């Protein structure tokens, strides 16, 4: 008889609970969790074209670097150096990847293919939204993942003009899966980036270089001083005589006296184009 008693007790409890559920006067509080708020963004039908360009952060101090380049082929390049300017700081460096941005909500999705800046950049999987307004790029990042863009989670960027030497340049003779680029800013700084086709962070020549530059208006001599260098002997950090000439705002020629014979030989001229 024992099994029957257990079954009967179970049935009685079920009926009791059903009766309690039908009681509209029950004061039992609901245990259901509220739905998290939904982040809404305005429609931006032209965001995929407006976001293209070189953007530098408005929110950094002197001696720091935070720049993002969005290319029209869906590639992005992010560079960051904090005030320490140390290559031993894991969040300093560059990141290369692919991106897409939704025109209906501005959601920015990034997939890194080379990541040499730790947890900075766009490599982590938190929600991001991009908006271009009044010539400013505004990145909204749900860093605490609470479903809301808080007041301290919006970051403003200004666009670099593409005139003269200013803006980004892509090396014409780079292989299809290789990145070799230069970028020059209005504040007198330059960035050199290089990533080979293997995209290996263990290759010492892969990475970025950041420094100051001047160009002699008469001779076109390019003089650089390095601030941050984590791409070994590539870039503009080696002590060489260099010249920079821009043609039609679409072509940049860098001439380098590599063998230091006081002349530019045929194999010492390198051409870059607007990406």
C-alpha positions as CSV (number, residue, x, y, z in Angstrom):
1,X,0.0,0.0,0.0
2,X,2.9,2.3,0.4
3,X,3.3,3.2,-3.3
4,X,-0.4,4.1,-3.5
5,X,-0.2,6.4,-0.5
6,X,2.7,8.3,-2.1
7,X,0.8,8.6,-5.4
8,X,-2.3,9.9,-3.6
9,X,-0.2,12.4,-1.6
10,X,1.3,13.7,-4.8
11,X,-2.1,14.1,-6.5
12,X,-3.4,15.9,-3.5
13,X,-0.5,18.4,-3.5
14,X,-1.0,19.0,-7.2
15,X,-4.6,19.8,-6.7
16,X,-3.8,22.1,-3.8
17,X,-1.2,24.0,-5.8
18,X,-3.6,24.3,-8.7
19,X,-6.3,25.8,-6.4
20,X,-3.7,28.3,-5.1
21,X,-2.9,29.3,-8.7
22,X,-6.5,30.0,-9.5
23,X,-6.9,32.3,-6.5
24,X,-7.0,35.8,-8.0
25,X,-6.6,37.3,-4.5
26,X,-3.2,35.7,-3.9
27,X,-0.6,38.1,-2.5
28,X,2.4,35.9,-3.6
29,X,4.9,38.2,-5.4
30,X,6.0,37.3,-8.9
31,X,9.6,35.9,-9.2
32,X,9.8,36.7,-12.9
33,X,12.8,38.8,-13.8
34,X,12.2,42.0,-15.8
35,X,13.4,42.1,-19.3
36,X,16.6,44.1,-19.8
37,X,16.1,47.4,-21.6
38,X,16.7,47.4,-25.4
39,X,19.3,49.7,-26.8
40,X,17.7,51.7,-29.7
41,X,19.6,53.7,-32.2
42,X,18.3,56.0,-35.0
43,X,18.3,54.7,-38.6
44,X,21.5,55.7,-40.4
45,X,21.0,54.8,-44.0
46,X,24.5,56.1,-45.0
47,X,26.5,54.9,-42.0
48,X,28.4,52.3,-44.1
49,X,29.9,55.1,-46.2
50,X,30.1,57.9,-43.6
51,X,32.1,55.7,-41.2
52,X,34.9,55.2,-43.8
53,X,38.0,57.3,-43.0
54,X,40.7,57.8,-40.4
55,X,39.3,58.9,-36.9
56,X,41.3,60.0,-33.9
57,X,39.9,60.1,-30.4
58,X,38.8,63.4,-28.8
59,X,39.1,61.8,-25.3
60,X,42.8,61.2,-25.0
61,X,45.5,63.2,-23.2
62,X,48.8,64.5,-24.7
63,X,51.3,61.7,-25.3
64,X,48.5,59.2,-26.0
65,X,47.2,57.7,-29.2
66,X,43.8,56.2,-30.1
67,X,43.0,56.0,-33.8
68,X,40.7,53.9,-35.9
69,X,40.7,53.6,-39.7
70,X,37.6,52.2,-41.4
71,X,38.2,51.2,-45.0
72,X,35.4,50.8,-47.6
73,X,36.4,47.2,-48.2
74,X,35.2,46.3,-44.7
75,X,38.6,46.3,-43.1
76,X,39.5,48.3,-39.9
77,X,42.8,49.2,-38.3
78,X,43.0,50.3,-34.7
79,X,46.1,51.7,-33.0
80,X,46.5,52.6,-29.3
81,X,49.3,53.8,-27.1
82,X,48.7,55.0,-23.5
83,X,50.7,57.6,-21.6
84,X,53.4,55.1,-20.7
85,X,54.3,54.7,-24.4
86,X,55.7,51.3,-23.4
87,X,55.9,48.3,-25.6
88,X,55.6,46.2,-22.5
89,X,52.1,47.4,-21.9
90,X,49.9,44.7,-23.3
91,X,47.1,47.1,-24.4
92,X,49.4,49.2,-26.4
93,X,49.7,48.3,-30.1
94,X,47.5,47.6,-33.1
95,X,44.6,45.5,-34.2
96,X,43.5,44.6,-37.7
97,X,40.2,43.0,-38.6
98,X,36.9,43.1,-40.6
99,X,33.9,45.1,-39.6
100,X,30.2,45.6,-40.5
101,X,27.8,48.2,-39.3
102,X,24.0,48.0,-39.4
103,X,22.2,51.0,-41.1
104,X,19.0,50.3,-39.0
105,X,20.5,50.4,-35.5
106,X,24.2,51.3,-36.0
107,X,25.4,48.1,-34.4
108,X,29.1,47.7,-35.1
109,X,30.4,44.1,-35.4
110,X,34.2,43.5,-35.6
111,X,36.2,40.3,-36.3
112,X,39.9,40.7,-35.6
113,X,42.4,38.8,-37.7
114,X,45.5,40.3,-36.0
115,X,45.4,41.5,-32.4
116,X,48.5,42.9,-30.7
117,X,46.8,45.3,-28.2
118,X,45.4,43.0,-25.5
119,X,41.8,43.8,-24.5
120,X,41.7,47.2,-26.0
121,X,40.3,47.9,-29.5
122,X,37.3,46.2,-31.0
123,X,38.4,42.6,-30.3
124,X,36.1,41.7,-27.3
125,X,32.5,40.7,-27.9
126,X,30.6,43.5,-26.0
127,X,27.9,45.4,-27.9
128,X,29.0,48.5,-29.8
129,X,27.1,51.1,-31.8
130,X,28.4,53.6,-34.3
131,X,27.0,57.0,-35.2
132,X,28.3,59.8,-37.4
133,X,26.9,63.2,-36.6
134,X,28.2,66.7,-37.3
135,X,31.4,65.2,-38.7
136,X,32.0,63.3,-35.5
137,X,32.2,59.5,-35.1
138,X,30.5,58.5,-31.8
139,X,31.2,55.0,-30.6
140,X,28.7,53.8,-27.9
141,X,30.0,50.8,-26.0
142,X,28.0,48.7,-23.5
143,X,31.1,48.0,-21.4
144,X,29.3,46.9,-18.3
145,X,26.9,44.8,-20.4
146,X,23.7,46.1,-18.7
147,X,21.8,46.7,-21.9
148,X,22.1,50.5,-21.6
149,X,24.6,53.0,-22.9
150,X,25.6,54.9,-19.8
151,X,26.9,58.5,-19.9
152,X,30.5,57.3,-19.6
153,X,30.2,54.7,-22.4
154,X,30.2,57.1,-25.4
155,X,33.4,58.1,-27.2
156,X,33.9,60.8,-29.8
157,X,36.3,60.8,-32.7
158,X,37.3,63.5,-35.2
159,X,38.1,62.7,-38.8
160,X,41.5,63.4,-40.4
161,X,41.4,65.4,-43.6
162,X,42.6,63.7,-46.7
163,X,44.7,66.5,-48.2
164,X,48.4,66.7,-49.1
165,X,50.2,64.0,-47.1
166,X,47.5,63.9,-44.4
167,X,45.4,60.7,-44.0
168,X,46.1,57.0,-44.6
169,X,48.2,55.5,-47.4
170,X,48.4,51.9,-48.6
171,X,51.7,50.4,-50.1
172,X,51.1,49.6,-53.8
173,X,53.4,46.6,-53.8
174,X,52.1,44.8,-50.8
175,X,50.8,41.2,-51.3
176,X,47.1,40.6,-51.4
177,X,46.9,39.3,-47.8
178,X,49.5,41.7,-46.4
179,X,49.1,45.1,-44.8
180,X,51.8,47.9,-45.1
181,X,50.4,51.3,-44.5
182,X,51.3,54.8,-43.4
183,X,49.1,57.5,-41.9
184,X,49.9,61.2,-41.2
185,X,47.9,63.4,-38.9
186,X,47.5,67.2,-38.6
187,X,49.2,67.2,-35.2
188,X,52.5,66.2,-36.7
189,X,52.4,62.5,-35.9
190,X,52.6,59.5,-38.2
191,X,51.6,55.9,-37.8
192,X,53.2,53.0,-39.7
193,X,51.5,49.6,-39.6
194,X,52.6,46.2,-41.0
195,X,51.1,42.8,-40.9
196,X,52.3,39.9,-43.1
197,X,50.0,37.3,-44.7
198,X,50.5,34.9,-41.8
199,X,49.1,37.5,-39.4
200,X,51.4,36.1,-36.6
201,X,51.9,38.2,-33.4
202,X,55.1,36.3,-33.0
203,X,56.7,37.9,-36.0
204,X,58.6,40.9,-34.6
205,X,58.1,42.9,-37.8
206,X,54.3,42.7,-37.4
207,X,52.9,45.7,-35.5
208,X,52.9,49.4,-35.4
209,X,55.1,52.4,-35.1
210,X,54.2,55.9,-34.0
211,X,56.2,59.1,-34.1
212,X,56.6,62.7,-35.0
213,X,57.4,64.0,-38.5
214,X,58.3,67.1,-40.4
215,X,58.7,67.7,-44.1
216,X,61.0,70.3,-45.5
217,X,58.8,72.5,-47.8
218,X,61.7,73.0,-50.3
219,X,63.6,69.7,-50.4
220,X,60.7,67.4,-49.3
221,X,63.0,65.7,-46.9
222,X,60.9,63.7,-44.4
223,X,62.4,63.7,-40.8
224,X,60.9,61.4,-38.2
225,X,61.4,60.8,-34.5
226,X,60.0,57.6,-33.0
227,X,57.7,57.6,-29.9
228,X,56.6,54.0,-29.9
229,X,58.0,51.1,-32.0
230,X,56.9,47.5,-31.8
231,X,57.5,46.4,-35.5
232,X,61.3,45.7,-35.3
233,X,63.3,47.3,-38.1
234,X,60.4,48.2,-40.4
235,X,58.7,51.6,-40.8
236,X,60.4,55.0,-40.5
237,X,62.4,54.3,-37.3
238,X,65.8,53.5,-38.9
239,X,68.2,56.5,-39.3
240,X,67.9,57.0,-43.1
241,X,67.6,60.0,-45.4
242,X,64.0,60.1,-46.7
243,X,61.9,62.2,-48.9
244,X,58.1,62.4,-49.2
245,X,56.3,63.6,-52.3
246,X,52.5,63.7,-53.0
247,X,51.1,63.7,-56.5
248,X,47.5,64.8,-57.1
249,X,46.4,64.0,-53.5
250,X,46.2,60.3,-54.6
251,X,49.8,59.1,-54.7
252,X,52.6,59.3,-52.1
253,X,56.2,58.5,-53.0
254,X,58.6,57.7,-50.2
255,X,62.3,57.8,-51.3
256,X,64.8,56.2,-48.9
257,X,68.6,56.2,-49.1
258,X,68.7,52.7,-47.8
259,X,72.3,52.0,-48.7
260,X,73.3,55.5,-47.5
261,X,75.2,56.4,-50.6
262,X,73.8,60.0,-50.7
263,X,71.5,59.3,-53.7
264,X,68.1,57.6,-54.3
265,X,68.7,54.5,-56.4
266,X,66.0,52.8,-58.5
267,X,65.0,50.3,-55.9
268,X,64.8,52.9,-53.1
269,X,61.5,54.5,-54.2
270,X,58.2,53.3,-52.8
271,X,54.7,54.3,-53.9
272,X,51.6,54.5,-51.7
273,X,48.0,55.1,-52.7
274,X,44.8,56.2,-50.9
275,X,43.1,53.1,-49.6
